[in-house]
Amino acid sequence: MSQPYDIVVVGGGITGAGIARDAALRGLRVALFEKGDYGSGTSSKSSKLIHGGLRYLEHGEIGLVFESVSERRVQGRVAPHLVRPLKFLVPIFEGDRVGLETMNIGLWIYDTLALFRAPGLHKTHRGEKAHELEPSLRREGLRGAIEYYDCITDDARLVLENILDARAAGADCRNHTEVIGVERRRGRVVAVHVRDRLGGGGEERIETHSVIVAAGPWTDQVAARLELGAAGPLLRPTKGVHLVFPREVLPLERAITVISPVDGRVMFAIPWRQRLVLGTTDTDFDGDPDQVWADASDAAYLCESASRTFPDARFSPDRVIATWAGLRPLIHEEAEAASDVSREHQIYVRDDGVLLIAGGKLTTYRIMAKEAVRAAIRWLNDVDSDLFEDRKPVRPRTKTRPLPGAVGVDPPGPRGVVRLAAELEADEGLAPKTAAHLAGVYGARARQVAELMRHEPELAAPMQPDLPYVWAEVVFAVEQDLARTVEDVLARRVPLLLVGLDQGLDVVDRAARLIGRRLGWDDAVREREVARYRRVVADSRRFRSG
Ligand SMILES: Cc1cc2nc3c(=O)[nH]c(=O)nc-3n(C[C@H](O)[C@H](O)[C@H](O)COP(=O)(O)OP(=O)(O)OC[C@H]3O[C@@H](n4cnc5c(N)ncnc54)[C@H](O)[C@@H]3O)c2cc1C
């Protein structure tokens, strides 16, 4: 009989994926179960920033900002294809809660906490100069603007690359597999029960010495399911919505940090992929975490805030091409307004071998993972000092170990990604746009996509005329990137759900045929998959009806 796992991780968002990778690299026996797709929870619904979190400075959360800017540097090094510097501009208007001089001081602190190793130091532009820099800004009352740097990522892919590396290091990771219960003996966890949600609903008993719950906004639900007997809710989730517009609505060169003229909250206008993204909201949410979408009031608030800052841009809900909405898994505490709740994480270690990790952010996932795994090892050692006698955990070296797409990017870092794109053009004859896209998304793994294009030339065709995605990526998603459904492919691997003008509905039938051929679907499964994807698109458009 196979050995029990040391750790079973519940949840395949960025936190769980980071934990599985960290634990597997230490040489632990680890399994991870994700009830949907990897990253399908909050970890594909973020603002996609790897950032220090400028606004946390305002709350005096210096430790969090320092940790975050340090991680920004680490992530840029270990995943340069996924975590890239992005220039930001924060305009300051007369009457803003934070004036130009205070913001300037804040950014000095921000740069200092980054030990002056940010992708670039901040610059202050006063008066008219700010308007020249970004003519789409409202001129009236503009006191100045400050330029600074943070990083942008593809959150879902960051999760996926952690999962791929965890699997390469021996972790047993399964998506569409739900943890439905736990078994204890003499007060200690000995097994979990899981159910495959796609493969006919088969159940399995998985033996383990410990469990780490990394279920993000589902933490309280999982705690109930694992009969943890919690006294009250651990989380106070808040909803955050993003709207996607065609780039022509506001053709920005850089991201703009907007202080909403409606309520003084910080929001962003971000050029992402070929579109412009506006976000986010921050409102208390006490519903079902599986039922979250943008509603009409979210769309109206974001459009109004942005329109007051960019008067000529004509933001309006009817120009929105896509939306996404997620829940911040914030720790419950008594706080006045939702935006004041701390982003820091907490780890709870229970006597029965169940650990919970909650809170945190995408940016600091590596640190959270490290702390959670160390806490689990400490607990395991305490209850069974022989467990690691002949297999002492080693250091995982995640601070320097490249994520899979970065392996072979030479030189390591952004210059290597540019060079890779040039090589794809020269060696594979790819168009510059396609080569830059593939290098930027897959890193050195882009060569495998290019190989598919070479072997089956019809896979080299673009999926849509105004976007760089090619059909080979759909095949790659299934063959290499662990996608199991149409939604997995079109929402996260080749995210036409977020950036396609028709959200991928125009190509869904062909995509389903291509995916189904690889996964052995019959007509009924394929039709069910297409119908399910259409429902996902409809949910993302609910803001149109209320
Ligand atoms: C609007 C918004 C914007 C944000 N922007 C940023 C940003 O720009 N930068 C940043 O650093 N952070 C940002 N964050 C925070 C960041 O996105 C989250 O902290 C992070 O993604 C949480 O990851 P997680 O893995 O803990 O949770 P999740 O990604 O939600 O993962 C939990 C997973 O558990 C799974 N699960 C639940 N129950 C079970 C079960 N019974 N069995 C198996 N699996 C189960 C779920 O399906 C889910 O996939 C943002 C958050 C929001 C909501």
Ligand as a Chemical Component Dictionary entry (heavy atoms), coordinates in Angstrom:
data_LIG
# 
_chem_comp.id                   LIG 
_chem_comp.type                 NON-POLYMER 
_chem_comp.pdbx_formal_charge   0 
_chem_comp.three_letter_code    LIG 
# 
loop_
_chem_comp_atom.comp_id 
_chem_comp_atom.atom_id 
_chem_comp_atom.alt_atom_id 
_chem_comp_atom.type_symbol 
_chem_comp_atom.charge 
_chem_comp_atom.model_Cartn_x 
_chem_comp_atom.model_Cartn_y 
_chem_comp_atom.model_Cartn_z 
_chem_comp_atom.pdbx_ordinal 
LIG C1  C1  C 0 -10.632 42.162 -6.720 1  
LIG C2  C2  C 0 -9.335  41.675 -6.170 2  
LIG C3  C3  C 0 -8.152  42.269 -6.564 3  
LIG C4  C4  C 0 -6.945  41.814 -6.055 4  
LIG N1  N1  N 0 -5.801  42.353 -6.542 5  
LIG C5  C5  C 0 -4.626  41.903 -6.096 6  
LIG C6  C6  C 0 -3.438  42.384 -6.683 7  
LIG O1  O1  O 0 -3.449  43.148 -7.637 8  
LIG N2  N2  N 0 -2.264  41.946 -6.169 9  
LIG C7  C7  C 0 -2.214  41.077 -5.125 10 
LIG O2  O2  O 0 -1.114  40.773 -4.690 11 
LIG N3  N3  N 0 -3.341  40.550 -4.585 12 
LIG C8  C8  C 0 -4.534  40.933 -5.060 13 
LIG N4  N4  N 0 -5.699  40.406 -4.563 14 
LIG C9  C9  C 0 -5.622  39.373 -3.530 15 
LIG C10 C10 C 0 -5.321  38.001 -4.128 16 
LIG O3  O3  O 0 -5.951  37.840 -5.373 17 
LIG C11 C11 C 0 -5.791  36.903 -3.177 18 
LIG O4  O4  O 0 -5.277  37.142 -1.894 19 
LIG C12 C12 C 0 -5.330  35.529 -3.620 20 
LIG O5  O5  O 0 -5.609  35.300 -4.982 21 
LIG C13 C13 C 0 -5.998  34.467 -2.770 22 
LIG O6  O6  O 0 -5.540  33.222 -3.194 23 
LIG P1  P1  P 0 -5.993  31.910 -2.460 24 
LIG O7  O7  O 0 -5.272  30.781 -3.086 25 
LIG O8  O8  O 0 -5.832  32.077 -0.998 26 
LIG O9  O9  O 0 -7.555  31.804 -2.742 27 
LIG P2  P2  P 0 -8.280  31.306 -4.081 28 
LIG O10 O10 O 0 -7.569  31.725 -5.290 29 
LIG O11 O11 O 0 -9.708  31.686 -3.979 30 
LIG O12 O12 O 0 -8.141  29.728 -4.001 31 
LIG C14 C14 C 0 -8.906  28.934 -3.129 32 
LIG C15 C15 C 0 -9.334  27.703 -3.909 33 
LIG O13 O13 O 0 -9.909  26.736 -3.035 34 
LIG C16 C16 C 0 -10.795 25.971 -3.816 35 
LIG N5  N5  N 0 -11.670 25.192 -2.947 36 
LIG C17 C17 C 0 -12.663 25.654 -2.145 37 
LIG N6  N6  N 0 -13.262 24.634 -1.511 38 
LIG C18 C18 C 0 -12.620 23.488 -1.887 39 
LIG C19 C19 C 0 -12.784 22.105 -1.567 40 
LIG N7  N7  N 0 -13.737 21.679 -0.719 41 
LIG N8  N8  N 0 -11.967 21.204 -2.166 42 
LIG C20 C20 C 0 -10.992 21.610 -3.043 43 
LIG N9  N9  N 0 -10.829 22.920 -3.373 44 
LIG C21 C21 C 0 -11.617 23.843 -2.801 45 
LIG C22 C22 C 0 -11.522 27.022 -4.644 46 
LIG O14 O14 O 0 -12.115 26.465 -5.790 47 
LIG C23 C23 C 0 -10.389 28.013 -4.964 48 
LIG O15 O15 O 0 -9.845  27.804 -6.258 49 
LIG C24 C24 C 0 -6.927  40.795 -5.083 50 
LIG C25 C25 C 0 -8.123  40.194 -4.686 51 
LIG C26 C26 C 0 -9.315  40.611 -5.248 52 
LIG C27 C27 C 0 -10.593 39.931 -4.883 53 
# 
loop_
_chem_comp_bond.comp_id 
_chem_comp_bond.atom_id_1 
_chem_comp_bond.atom_id_2 
_chem_comp_bond.value_order 
_chem_comp_bond.pdbx_ordinal 
LIG C1  C2  SING 1  
LIG C2  C3  SING 2  
LIG C2  C26 DOUB 3  
LIG C3  C4  DOUB 4  
LIG C4  N1  SING 5  
LIG C4  C24 SING 6  
LIG N1  C5  DOUB 7  
LIG C5  C6  SING 8  
LIG C5  C8  SING 9  
LIG C6  O1  DOUB 10 
LIG C6  N2  SING 11 
LIG N2  C7  SING 12 
LIG C7  O2  DOUB 13 
LIG C7  N3  SING 14 
LIG N3  C8  DOUB 15 
LIG C8  N4  SING 16 
LIG N4  C9  SING 17 
LIG N4  C24 SING 18 
LIG C9  C10 SING 19 
LIG C10 O3  SING 20 
LIG C10 C11 SING 21 
LIG C11 O4  SING 22 
LIG C11 C12 SING 23 
LIG C12 O5  SING 24 
LIG C12 C13 SING 25 
LIG C13 O6  SING 26 
LIG O6  P1  SING 27 
LIG P1  O7  DOUB 28 
LIG P1  O8  SING 29 
LIG P1  O9  SING 30 
LIG O9  P2  SING 31 
LIG P2  O10 DOUB 32 
LIG P2  O11 SING 33 
LIG P2  O12 SING 34 
LIG O12 C14 SING 35 
LIG C14 C15 SING 36 
LIG C15 O13 SING 37 
LIG C15 C23 SING 38 
LIG O13 C16 SING 39 
LIG C16 N5  SING 40 
LIG C16 C22 SING 41 
LIG N5  C17 SING 42 
LIG N5  C21 SING 43 
LIG C17 N6  DOUB 44 
LIG N6  C18 SING 45 
LIG C18 C19 SING 46 
LIG C18 C21 DOUB 47 
LIG C19 N7  SING 48 
LIG C19 N8  DOUB 49 
LIG N8  C20 SING 50 
LIG C20 N9  DOUB 51 
LIG N9  C21 SING 52 
LIG C22 O14 SING 53 
LIG C22 C23 SING 54 
LIG C23 O15 SING 55 
LIG C24 C25 DOUB 56 
LIG C25 C26 SING 57 
LIG C26 C27 SING 58 
# 
